[in-house]
Amino acid sequence: MSNFIKHQNWRYATKKFDASKKISEHDLEILKEAIRLSSSSYGLQPYKVIIVENPELRAKIQPVAWGQTQITEASHLFVFANMVNLGGKEIDKYIANIAETRGIPAENLAGYGDFMKSKIISLPENVKNNWTSKQTYLALGNLLNAAAELQIDATPMEGFETEKVNEILGLDALGLNASLIATVGYRHEEDTTQHNVKVRKSKKELFINL
């Protein structure tokens, strides 16, 4: 755990990446597995993660992401896209996955499936989409922590035009919506931000014990 805290102090929102350095396939698979194992409400994982390596696509995304250079300079670009208007089909698919993974008859899980449907399907679409969008933040947290453990830099981003990113990546046709972006790679030696002392609230200010 001491190494975890050390690595959390090491990480920061990298402003300039070294475009010549790429994440190895081995480390990329670890990052993907960390995202896959992330917690989510009900375990539903109501999102997809698009990993954009194509330089032409990234060049199109940069202008609609406030011109941030990390979009094109980082080794990889992760786009966390929440499912739009999640419905019974996705819940049924999840129930089938539980049944197969745990060797349980699907009919034994019908009650759980119906419970989820009763809580989710009736929600107004905007509320439902806001909820699925929030789930992507849990997955992002796992990516940031895993990257820090591997001494890989990662920068989470909310500064982009969602509709334009959806259009560029064809997400609307997939029933998805770009919720978050994370650029992942290795800091450039010229990125002076890496030398800044991390600023956070003190424990006394942050925590309330009851």
RODO-2510 file (C-alpha; in nm, 4 decimals, decimal comma):
residues 210
     n   res          X          Y          Z
     1     m     0,0000     0,0000     0,0000
     2     s     0,2928     0,2340     0,0579
     3     n     0,3803     0,1969    -0,3116
     4     f     0,0222     0,2770    -0,4078
     5     i     0,0363     0,6083    -0,2192
     6     k     0,3795     0,6793    -0,3666
     7     h     0,2464     0,6228    -0,7178
     8     q    -0,0589     0,8407    -0,6506
     9     n     0,1762     1,1220    -0,5554
    10     w     0,3768     1,0544    -0,8736
    11     r     0,0800     1,0795    -1,1095
    12     y    -0,0622     1,4076    -1,2356
    13     a    -0,2731     1,5285    -1,5266
    14     t    -0,0016     1,5268    -1,7907
    15     k    -0,0102     1,8324    -2,0153
    16     k     0,2534     1,7276    -2,2688
    17     f     0,3163     1,3705    -2,3779
    18     d     0,6238     1,2304    -2,5512
    19     a     0,4777     1,1225    -2,8858
    20     s     0,7776     0,8972    -2,9530
    21     k     0,6978     0,6676    -2,6587
    22     k     0,4296     0,4022    -2,6957
    23     i     0,2665     0,1757    -2,4396
    24     s     0,3638    -0,1881    -2,4863
    25     e     0,0961    -0,4416    -2,5799
    26     h     0,1584    -0,6143    -2,2470
    27     d     0,0918    -0,2996    -2,0451
    28     l    -0,2042    -0,2062    -2,2639
    29     e    -0,3651    -0,5415    -2,1835
    30     i    -0,3162    -0,4743    -1,8118
    31     l    -0,4879    -0,1366    -1,8434
    32     k    -0,7760    -0,2954    -2,0344
    33     e    -0,8121    -0,5660    -1,7707
    34     a    -0,8150    -0,3034    -1,4946
    35     i    -1,1014    -0,1278    -1,6716
    36     r    -1,2816    -0,4584    -1,7285
    37     l    -1,2634    -0,5437    -1,3582
    38     s    -1,3972    -0,2060    -1,2483
    39     s    -1,6973    -0,1889    -1,0196
    40     s    -2,0308    -0,0651    -1,1569
    41     s    -2,3882    -0,0493    -1,0350
    42     y    -2,5373    -0,4001    -1,0365
    43     g    -2,2203    -0,5050    -1,2212
    44     l    -2,3927    -0,3992    -1,5459
    45     q    -2,1016    -0,2020    -1,6962
    46     p    -2,3396     0,0110    -1,9062
    47     y    -2,0692     0,1514    -2,1313
    48     k    -1,8096     0,0725    -2,3946
    49     v    -1,4480     0,1885    -2,4046
    50     i    -1,3142     0,2912    -2,7435
    51     i    -0,9357     0,2884    -2,7740
    52     v    -0,8362     0,5242    -3,0539
    53     e    -0,4927     0,4756    -3,2056
    54     n    -0,5774     0,5922    -3,5583
    55     p    -0,3916     0,9243    -3,6032
    56     e    -0,6462     1,0588    -3,8524
    57     l    -0,9347     1,0084    -3,6116
    58     r    -0,7392     1,1669    -3,3306
    59     a    -0,6540     1,4663    -3,5503
    60     k    -1,0276     1,5123    -3,6098
    61     i    -1,1047     1,4882    -3,2396
    62     q    -0,8414     1,7402    -3,1270
    63     p    -1,0195     2,0552    -3,2528
    64     v    -1,3421     1,9528    -3,0774
    65     a    -1,1481     1,8762    -2,7587
    66     w    -1,0495     2,2366    -2,7026
    67     g    -0,7357     2,1861    -2,9133
    68     q    -0,5628     1,9929    -2,6373
    69     t    -0,2357     1,8513    -2,7695
    70     q    -0,2565     1,5410    -2,5506
    71     i    -0,5216     1,4067    -2,7884
    72     t    -0,2681     1,3543    -3,0663
    73     e     0,0564     1,3245    -2,8682
    74     a    -0,0368     1,0522    -2,6193
    75     s     0,0295     0,6891    -2,6972
    76     h    -0,3387     0,5948    -2,6724
    77     l    -0,6714     0,7724    -2,6475
    78     f    -0,9456     0,6094    -2,4403
    79     v    -1,3035     0,7243    -2,4947
    80     f    -1,5499     0,6073    -2,2301
    81     a    -1,8946     0,5955    -2,3889
    82     n    -2,2088     0,5318    -2,1860
    83     m    -2,5023     0,3366    -2,3260
    84     v    -2,7962     0,5543    -2,4270
    85     n    -3,1450     0,4596    -2,3018
    86     l    -3,0372     0,1313    -2,1461
    87     g    -3,3178    -0,1236    -2,1650
    88     g    -3,4246    -0,4788    -2,0975
    89     k    -3,2074    -0,6251    -2,3744
    90     e    -2,8867    -0,5188    -2,2007
    91     i    -3,0118    -0,6478    -1,8664
    92     d    -3,1086    -0,9837    -2,0180
    93     k    -2,7611    -1,0083    -2,1731
    94     y    -2,6037    -0,9439    -1,8337
    95     i    -2,8205    -1,2077    -1,6679
    96     a    -2,7154    -1,4571    -1,9371
    97     n    -2,3509    -1,3719    -1,8692
    98     i    -2,3956    -1,4346    -1,4961
    99     a    -2,5638    -1,7672    -1,5671
   100     e    -2,2861    -1,8807    -1,8006
   101     t    -1,9991    -1,7534    -1,5856
   102     r    -2,1261    -1,8990    -1,2592
   103     g    -2,2960    -2,2074    -1,3959
   104     i    -2,6396    -2,1031    -1,2701
   105     p    -2,9631    -2,1738    -1,4597
   106     a    -3,0837    -1,8463    -1,6118
   107     e    -3,4332    -1,9011    -1,4705
   108     n    -3,2849    -1,8895    -1,1196
   109     l    -3,1758    -1,5327    -1,1898
   110     a    -3,5064    -1,4130    -1,3308
   111     g    -3,5991    -1,2372    -1,0065
   112     y    -3,2747    -1,0384    -1,0073
   113     g    -3,3266    -0,9449    -1,3697
   114     d    -3,6815    -0,8296    -1,3023
   115     f    -3,5612    -0,6274    -1,0030
   116     m    -3,3052    -0,4426    -1,2154
   117     k    -3,5621    -0,3788    -1,4866
   118     s    -3,8075    -0,2377    -1,2322
   119     k    -3,5463     0,0092    -1,1096
   120     i    -3,3931     0,1085    -1,4434
   121     i    -3,6291     0,0798    -1,7388
   122     s    -3,8971     0,3108    -1,5968
   123     l    -3,6501     0,5951    -1,5394
   124     p    -3,6845     0,8996    -1,7681
   125     e    -3,4331     0,8722    -2,0515
   126     n    -3,2295     1,1741    -1,9399
   127     v    -3,2038     1,0363    -1,5852
   128     k    -3,1064     0,6953    -1,7163
   129     n    -2,8380     0,8405    -1,9437
   130     n    -2,6985     1,0508    -1,6599
   131     w    -2,6776     0,7349    -1,4471
   132     t    -2,4957     0,5313    -1,7143
   133     s    -2,2611     0,8248    -1,7728
   134     k    -2,1676     0,8269    -1,4040
   135     q    -2,0646     0,4617    -1,4296
   136     t    -1,7853     0,5547    -1,6697
   137     y    -1,6162     0,7531    -1,3920
   138     l    -1,5753     0,4326    -1,1901
   139     a    -1,4029     0,2678    -1,4861
   140     l    -1,1860     0,5748    -1,5393
   141     g    -1,0704     0,5550    -1,1766
   142     n    -0,9446     0,2014    -1,2328
   143     l    -0,7581     0,3134    -1,5445
   144     l    -0,5889     0,6017    -1,3615
   145     n    -0,4853     0,3826    -1,0689
   146     a    -0,3575     0,0979    -1,2859
   147     a    -0,1638     0,3392    -1,5062
   148     a     0,0027     0,4950    -1,2021
   149     e     0,1061     0,1495    -1,0789
   150     l     0,2733     0,0887    -1,4162
   151     q     0,4306     0,4370    -1,4168
   152     i     0,2248     0,5270    -1,7195
   153     d     0,0819     0,8772    -1,7417
   154     a    -0,2892     0,9365    -1,7879
   155     t    -0,4937     1,2537    -1,8202
   156     p    -0,8730     1,2448    -1,7700
   157     m    -1,0657     1,4960    -1,9803
   158     e    -1,4175     1,6336    -1,9802
   159     g    -1,3238     1,9237    -2,2081
   160     f    -1,4659     1,8175    -2,5433
   161     e    -1,7775     1,8612    -2,7545
   162     t    -1,9703     1,5427    -2,6949
   163     e    -2,1892     1,5598    -3,0047
   164     k    -1,8883     1,6145    -3,2320
   165     v    -1,6923     1,3250    -3,0803
   166     n    -1,9996     1,1041    -3,1148
   167     e    -2,0194     1,2003    -3,4818
   168     i    -1,6492     1,1428    -3,5524
   169     l    -1,6492     0,7982    -3,3923
   170     g    -1,9949     0,6964    -3,5152
   171     l    -2,1198     0,6431    -3,1607
   172     d    -2,4797     0,7517    -3,2193
   173     a    -2,5368     0,4538    -3,4482
   174     l    -2,4080     0,2262    -3,1731
   175     g    -2,6389     0,3704    -2,9087
   176     l    -2,3429     0,5230    -2,7270
   177     n    -2,2443     0,8663    -2,6002
   178     a    -1,8929     0,9942    -2,5300
   179     s    -1,8845     1,0645    -2,1576
   180     l    -1,5143     1,0895    -2,0767
   181     i    -1,1788     1,0910    -2,2513
   182     a    -0,8442     0,9796    -2,1110
   183     t    -0,5112     1,0249    -2,2866
   184     v    -0,2521     0,7671    -2,1856
   185     g     0,1218     0,7507    -2,2509
   186     y     0,4447     0,8946    -2,1165
   187     r     0,5164     1,2475    -2,0001
   188     h     0,7490     1,4638    -2,2053
   189     e     1,0605     1,5849    -2,0251
   190     e     0,9595     1,9389    -2,1232
   191     d     0,6274     1,9162    -1,9397
   192     t     0,7029     2,1482    -1,6491
   193     t     0,3726     2,0537    -1,4789
   194     q     0,5324     1,7323    -1,3560
   195     h     0,7490     1,9310    -1,1146
   196     n     0,4557     2,1009    -0,9438
   197     v     0,3853     1,9942    -0,5870
   198     k     0,0487     1,8161    -0,5693
   199     v    -0,2210     2,0335    -0,4150
   200     r    -0,5013     1,8612    -0,2239
   201     k    -0,7183     1,9410     0,0774
   202     s    -0,5807     1,8340     0,4148
   203     k    -0,7364     1,5279     0,5787
   204     k    -0,8819     1,7555     0,8451
   205     e    -1,0616     1,9628     0,5822
   206     l    -1,1659     1,6722     0,3607
   207     f    -1,2982     1,4132     0,6048
   208     i    -1,5864     1,4271     0,8508
   209     n    -1,5951     1,1654     1,1256
   210     l    -1,9351     1,1002     1,2784
***
